[in-house]
């Protein structure tokens, strides 16, 4: 192939020719588009993009370079990167290198110089599909064949490829100018969370002084973004991150105040071990889930999930909070959704009482898909979108405070919850 040339081939036979942007080689994955105008560094390092090639719809990407702070994990997880034009002259006081240098160093294959508007419209009309970016193969037909042979996302366990191998603690809070990342203290539990005036408290008044003690949260790592951890710390939590394969009994032995279920890549039905663990934890400890965590809770409650045509990826998705009537502009990155109607038809849902107790709390105003749920009787709520943003708007930061309120309101377990915890521990070897 000629110097600097690159090809993007889709499984349906559509081919785009452009120029290399990043590392040389080939990348295979599901091709999706992201509508964010900035935040490319956070997008690249979001583990939820494992298995996907990301197309940026904004035409100029890389104009403020790359810095060591704006990352959401220890490395990029996208399979490939597609842009209309990559900036060759980044300009920002925090920049340490160009985006292309960063992609090259991290081995991420990319392509630029193609009509990303045409590609986005194609994905929107035909749906997300497997694709290949190559700087080494000149035959488009061979690349199309490789795209067709790609395994896709359905049924695959991609969580095991991105989650931590061992538990670890996280102690860094949110970034604030000019201090940088904040360290946790009892005095800054409310720091950075913004005003929650007008936001409905679902869990009653806080028990005692919020500065009395920090709450212990165990966070399941399905590909967790670091800004989620920063938000939890700044909301007043001591956070320990555990691998996705951690059993319910292993978690309960550590006596957490609450359990967090993180974002992550791929099909939620591909991680049955986590679904089973969460099923054992529901009603025992307060639970808050985001993105994949939301879907895992839906499956654990007895519902079903389904694949969206082209997913939700970007920082401008309108969502209505049905508990307050307020509309939030949200950051999103998911390709599957919870089917709320399935709770009334699946017998498994009756394990937790009347399926009518599982209610939708947030709705996507673009396509009316479920963006959040809670249980009327049990300490549990989830959202499909990303309240931590990074990148994106901060409209939904209040949800981390809602989680704290739920933990404080459930500080003393009910006899039923205590009995359920004992049962889980008794079954463990």
NUGUPA-516849 format. One line per field, with one value per residue (C-alpha): x, y, z; residue number from 1. Coordinates in steps of 0.2 Angstrom, whole numbers, plus 2048, in hexadecimal, padded with zeros to 3 digits. Example, Ala and Ser with C-alpha at 12.3 -4.5 7.8 and 13.67 -1.06 7.14 Angstrom:
BEGIN
px 83E, 844
py 7EA, 7FB
pz 827, 824
guvex 1, 2
//
This chain:
BEGIN
px 800, 806, 80E, 802, 7F3, 7E5, 7D5, 7C5, 7BA, 7A9, 7A1, 794, 7A1, 7A2, 7B4, 7BC, 7CD, 7D7, 7E8, 7F0, 7EE, 7F7, 800, 802, 7F9, 7E8, 7D9, 7C9, 7B9, 7A8, 7A7, 79D, 79C, 79E, 797, 7A2, 7AB, 7B9, 7BF, 7C8, 7D5, 7C8, 7BE, 7CE, 7D2, 7C0, 7C1, 7AF, 7B5, 7BE, 7B9, 7B4, 7BB, 7B6, 7B1, 7B1, 7A4, 7AC, 7B7, 7C7, 7CE, 7DE, 7DF, 7E4, 7F0, 7F2, 7F6, 7FA, 7EA, 7DB, 7DB, 7CD, 7D8, 7EB, 7EA, 7DF, 7D3, 7CB, 7D0, 7D1, 7CE, 7C6, 7C6, 7C3, 7D2, 7E0, 7E8, 7FA, 7FE, 7F6, 7F5, 7F1, 7FC, 7F8, 7FD, 80C, 80B, 800, 7F1, 7FA, 809, 7FF, 7F6, 806, 80E, 7FF, 7FE, 7EC, 7E9, 7DF, 7D9, 7D6, 7D1, 7C1, 7AF, 7AA, 799, 796, 79C, 791, 782, 786, 787, 777, 76D, 775, 77A, 78B, 795, 7A6, 7B4, 7C6, 7D3, 7E3, 7F3, 7FB, 7ED, 7EA, 7DB, 7CB, 7C2, 7CE, 7CA, 7B7, 7B9, 7C3, 7B5, 7A8, 7B2, 7B4, 7AB, 7A1, 79B, 78C, 78F, 7A2, 7A9, 7B4, 7B3, 7C1, 7CC, 7CB, 7C8, 7D5, 7DE, 7DE, 7D5, 7DC, 7D7, 7D4, 7D6, 7D7, 7C8, 7C3, 7CE, 7CC, 7D5, 7E2, 7E4, 7E4, 7DD, 7D6, 7DA, 7CC, 7C7, 7B8, 7B7, 7B6, 7A8, 79D, 7AB, 7A9, 798, 78E, 77E, 770, 762, 752, 759, 74D, 754, 74E, 755, 750, 75A, 76C, 770, 77B, 789, 790, 7A1, 79F, 7A8, 7AC, 7A1, 7AA, 7A5, 7AB, 7AB, 7AA, 7B6, 7AE, 7BA, 7B7, 7BB, 7C6, 7BB, 7AD, 7BA, 7BE, 7AC, 7A9, 7B7, 7B2, 7A0, 7A7, 7AB, 7BB, 7BC, 7C3, 7C2, 7C0, 7C1, 7B1, 7B2, 7B2, 7A4, 796, 79C, 7AE, 7A6, 79B, 7AA, 7B1, 7A1, 79F, 792, 78E, 792, 795, 794, 79E, 79E, 7A6, 7A7, 79C, 78D, 787, 781, 793, 797, 78B, 796, 794, 781, 780, 78B, 780, 770, 776, 77A, 76A, 761, 770, 77A, 776, 77B, 77E, 782, 788, 787, 78C, 788, 776, 774, 77B, 76F, 761, 766, 768, 756, 750, 74E, 756, 762, 762, 76F, 76C, 76D, 77C, 77D, 77F, 790, 794, 791, 781, 773, 763, 75C, 74D, 74E, 73C, 73E, 741, 73A, 74B, 754, 767, 773, 77E, 78D, 78A, 793, 78A, 783, 776, 767, 75B, 74A, 73E, 730, 739, 737, 725, 727, 737, 733, 744, 73F, 733, 742, 742, 730, 723, 72C, 722, 72E, 73B, 738, 740, 748, 750, 74B, 755, 74C, 753, 74D, 743, 74F, 751, 75F, 75D, 753, 750, 747, 739, 73D, 74F, 75F, 763, 764, 76D, 770, 775, 77E, 78E, 78B, 79E, 79F, 7B2, 7AF, 79E, 792, 790, 77D, 77C, 78A, 77C, 77A, 78A, 782, 772, 77D, 784, 773, 76D, 77C, 779, 766, 76A, 778, 770, 76B, 759, 756, 753, 763, 76D, 765, 769, 77B, 77D, 775, 782, 790, 78A, 78A, 79C, 7A9
py 800, 812, 81C, 823, 81B, 812, 809, 807, 7F9, 7F4, 7E3, 7E8, 7EC, 7FF, 805, 816, 81B, 827, 82A, 822, 82B, 822, 811, 806, 7F5, 7EF, 7F2, 7E8, 7EC, 7F2, 804, 811, 824, 830, 841, 84A, 859, 857, 84B, 83F, 83A, 835, 82B, 822, 81C, 817, 804, 803, 805, 7F5, 7EB, 7FB, 807, 819, 826, 838, 842, 853, 857, 85D, 852, 854, 867, 868, 859, 84C, 84E, 842, 847, 845, 832, 826, 816, 811, 810, 812, 803, 808, 7FC, 80A, 81C, 825, 838, 844, 84E, 84C, 85C, 85D, 86C, 86A, 87A, 879, 87D, 86B, 862, 857, 84F, 84E, 842, 839, 836, 82F, 823, 81D, 81A, 811, 806, 80C, 80B, 81A, 822, 834, 83D, 833, 83A, 837, 83F, 832, 824, 82A, 82B, 819, 812, 81C, 814, 803, 800, 7FE, 7F0, 7E8, 7F1, 7F0, 7FF, 7FA, 803, 7F2, 7EA, 7F1, 7E6, 7ED, 7DC, 7D3, 7E0, 7DE, 7CC, 7CF, 7DA, 7CD, 7C0, 7CB, 7C3, 7D3, 7D8, 7CD, 7BF, 7C4, 7C7, 7D6, 7DB, 7CE, 7D7, 7E8, 7E6, 7E6, 7D5, 7DA, 7E5, 7F7, 806, 817, 828, 836, 842, 84D, 859, 86C, 87B, 880, 872, 863, 852, 854, 848, 842, 849, 849, 85C, 85B, 84D, 859, 861, 861, 859, 869, 86F, 862, 86F, 868, 857, 84A, 840, 82F, 828, 833, 83F, 83C, 833, 83E, 849, 846, 849, 83C, 82E, 829, 81C, 80C, 807, 7F8, 7FB, 7ED, 7F1, 7EC, 7F9, 807, 819, 822, 831, 826, 822, 835, 839, 82C, 832, 844, 83F, 838, 826, 81B, 810, 7FF, 7F8, 7E6, 7DA, 7D6, 7C4, 7C8, 7BD, 7C4, 7BC, 7C3, 7D4, 7D2, 7CC, 7DE, 7E6, 7F4, 802, 801, 7F8, 801, 7F9, 801, 804, 7F8, 7F1, 7E5, 7DB, 7DA, 7C8, 7C3, 7C5, 7B8, 7B7, 7C9, 7C8, 7BA, 7C3, 7D2, 7C8, 7C2, 7D4, 7DC, 7E1, 7DD, 7ED, 7FD, 7FC, 80A, 805, 80F, 809, 7F7, 7F6, 7FC, 7EE, 7E1, 7E7, 7E5, 7D4, 7CF, 7D5, 7C9, 7D5, 7D4, 7DF, 7E2, 7EA, 7FB, 7FF, 80A, 80E, 81E, 826, 838, 846, 84E, 841, 848, 83E, 842, 83E, 837, 83A, 84D, 851, 859, 856, 853, 853, 844, 83A, 829, 81A, 80A, 7FE, 7F4, 7F9, 7F2, 7ED, 7F3, 7E9, 7D9, 7DB, 7D7, 7C7, 7BF, 7B3, 7B6, 7C8, 7C2, 7BD, 7CF, 7D1, 7D9, 7DE, 7EE, 7F4, 7F5, 806, 811, 821, 829, 828, 82D, 83B, 836, 824, 821, 813, 810, 81B, 816, 80B, 808, 7FC, 803, 7F9, 7F5, 801, 800, 80C, 80D, 818, 813, 823, 82B, 837, 839, 840, 841, 846, 84F, 859, 859, 859, 848, 84A, 84A, 837, 834, 83E, 834, 824, 82B, 82F, 81D, 816, 821, 81E, 80B, 80C, 7FF, 7EF, 7E9, 7D7, 7D1, 7D9, 7D2, 7C1, 7C1, 7C6, 7B7, 7AC, 7B1, 7AF, 79E, 798, 79D, 790
pz 800, 7FC, 80A, 816, 80D, 818, 814, 81F, 819, 820, 821, 815, 807, 80A, 808, 80C, 807, 811, 819, 828, 839, 847, 847, 838, 837, 837, 844, 844, 84E, 84E, 845, 84F, 84F, 85E, 85D, 86A, 863, 870, 87D, 870, 87D, 88A, 87C, 876, 888, 88C, 88E, 889, 877, 877, 867, 85E, 851, 855, 848, 84E, 846, 84A, 83B, 843, 851, 85B, 85B, 86D, 86D, 87B, 88D, 89C, 8A6, 89B, 89A, 8A0, 8A2, 8A0, 88D, 87E, 87B, 86B, 85D, 850, 84D, 83F, 83C, 82E, 831, 83F, 845, 841, 84C, 85D, 868, 87B, 88A, 891, 881, 882, 871, 861, 860, 851, 85C, 86A, 85E, 857, 868, 86E, 85E, 859, 847, 840, 82F, 82A, 81A, 818, 817, 829, 826, 819, 824, 833, 828, 822, 833, 839, 82A, 829, 83B, 844, 83C, 83C, 833, 82F, 82E, 825, 820, 819, 80F, 7FE, 7F9, 7FF, 7FC, 808, 815, 813, 815, 825, 82B, 828, 831, 840, 850, 854, 866, 869, 876, 878, 889, 887, 899, 89D, 891, 899, 8AC, 8B9, 8BE, 8D1, 8DD, 8E0, 8E9, 8E1, 8EB, 8DE, 8DC, 8CE, 8C5, 8CA, 8C3, 8CA, 8D6, 8CA, 8D0, 8E2, 8F0, 8FB, 90C, 917, 913, 900, 8FF, 8F5, 8EB, 8D9, 8D9, 8D4, 8DB, 8DD, 8DF, 8D8, 8D7, 8DF, 8EE, 8EC, 8FC, 90A, 914, 917, 927, 932, 92C, 91B, 922, 92F, 925, 913, 90B, 906, 8F4, 8EA, 8D8, 8CB, 8BD, 8AC, 8A4, 8B0, 8AB, 8B7, 8B8, 8C0, 8CE, 8D0, 8D1, 8DE, 8E9, 8E8, 8ED, 8FD, 8F9, 8FD, 8ED, 8EA, 8D8, 8D6, 8C7, 8BE, 8C2, 8D5, 8DD, 8E8, 8F7, 8F5, 8F4, 903, 90E, 90C, 913, 907, 909, 8F7, 8E6, 8D6, 8C5, 8B7, 8A5, 899, 887, 87D, 881, 893, 890, 88D, 89F, 8A8, 8B7, 8BB, 8B8, 8C5, 8D2, 8D0, 8D2, 8E3, 8E8, 8E4, 8F4, 8FE, 8FB, 8F3, 8E0, 8D3, 8C1, 8B2, 8A0, 89F, 8B2, 8AE, 8A1, 8AD, 8BB, 8AE, 8AA, 8BC, 8C0, 8B3, 8A4, 892, 888, 876, 869, 863, 850, 852, 864, 86E, 86E, 871, 87D, 878, 87B, 883, 892, 89D, 8AF, 8B2, 8C5, 8C3, 8B2, 8AE, 89D, 89E, 890, 892, 88D, 886, 87F, 87E, 870, 87B, 884, 892, 88C, 899, 893, 896, 8A9, 8A8, 89D, 8A5, 8B3, 8BA, 8BE, 8CB, 8D6, 8DD, 8DF, 8D3, 8C3, 8C3, 8D1, 8C4, 8BC, 8AF, 8B6, 8A7, 894, 885, 87C, 86B, 86A, 87A, 880, 892, 89A, 8AC, 8B8, 8CB, 8D6, 8E1, 8F0, 8EF, 8F0, 8DE, 8CF, 8BE, 8AF, 89E, 89A, 8A2, 8B0, 8B3, 8A1, 89C, 88F, 88F, 899, 8AC, 8AD, 8B6, 8C3, 8D0, 8CE, 8D8, 8E7, 8E4, 8E7, 8F7, 8FD, 8F9, 903, 912, 912, 912, 91F, 92A, 920, 921, 929, 917, 910, 91E, 91C, 909, 90D, 919, 90B, 8FE, 90A, 910, 8FE, 8FB, 8FD
guvex 1, 2, 3, 4, 5, 6, 7, 8, 9, 10, 11, 12, 13, 14, 15, 16, 17, 18, 19, 20, 21, 22, 23, 24, 25, 26, 27, 28, 29, 30, 31, 32, 33, 34, 35, 36, 37, 38, 39, 40, 41, 42, 43, 44, 45, 46, 47, 48, 49, 50, 51, 52, 53, 54, 55, 56, 57, 58, 59, 60, 61, 62, 63, 64, 65, 66, 67, 68, 69, 70, 71, 72, 73, 74, 75, 76, 77, 78, 79, 80, 81, 82, 83, 84, 85, 86, 87, 88, 89, 90, 91, 92, 93, 94, 95, 96, 97, 98, 99, 100, 101, 102, 103, 104, 105, 106, 107, 108, 109, 110, 111, 112, 113, 114, 115, 116, 117, 118, 119, 120, 121, 122, 123, 124, 125, 126, 127, 128, 129, 130, 131, 132, 133, 134, 135, 136, 137, 138, 139, 140, 141, 142, 143, 144, 145, 146, 147, 148, 149, 150, 151, 152, 153, 154, 155, 156, 157, 158, 159, 160, 161, 162, 163, 164, 165, 166, 167, 168, 169, 170, 171, 172, 173, 174, 175, 176, 177, 178, 179, 180, 181, 182, 183, 184, 185, 186, 187, 188, 189, 190, 191, 192, 193, 194, 195, 196, 197, 198, 199, 200, 201, 202, 203, 204, 205, 206, 207, 208, 209, 210, 211, 212, 213, 214, 215, 216, 217, 218, 219, 220, 221, 222, 223, 224, 225, 226, 227, 228, 229, 230, 231, 232, 233, 234, 235, 236, 237, 238, 239, 240, 241, 242, 243, 244, 245, 246, 247, 248, 249, 250, 251, 252, 253, 254, 255, 256, 257, 258, 259, 260, 261, 262, 263, 264, 265, 266, 267, 268, 269, 270, 271, 272, 273, 274, 275, 276, 277, 278, 279, 280, 281, 282, 283, 284, 285, 286, 287, 288, 289, 290, 291, 292, 293, 294, 295, 296, 297, 298, 299, 300, 301, 302, 303, 304, 305, 306, 307, 308, 309, 310, 311, 312, 313, 314, 315, 316, 317, 318, 319, 320, 321, 322, 323, 324, 325, 326, 327, 328, 329, 330, 331, 332, 333, 334, 335, 336, 337, 338, 339, 340, 341, 342, 343, 344, 345, 346, 347, 348, 349, 350, 351, 352, 353, 354, 355, 356, 357, 358, 359, 360, 361, 362, 363, 364, 365, 366, 367, 368, 369, 370, 371, 372, 373, 374, 375, 376, 377, 378, 379, 380, 381, 382, 383, 384, 385, 386, 387, 388, 389, 390, 391, 392, 393, 394, 395, 396, 397, 398, 399, 400, 401, 402, 403, 404, 405, 406, 407, 408, 409, 410, 411, 412, 413, 414, 415, 416, 417, 418, 419, 420, 421, 422, 423, 424, 425, 426, 427, 428, 429
//
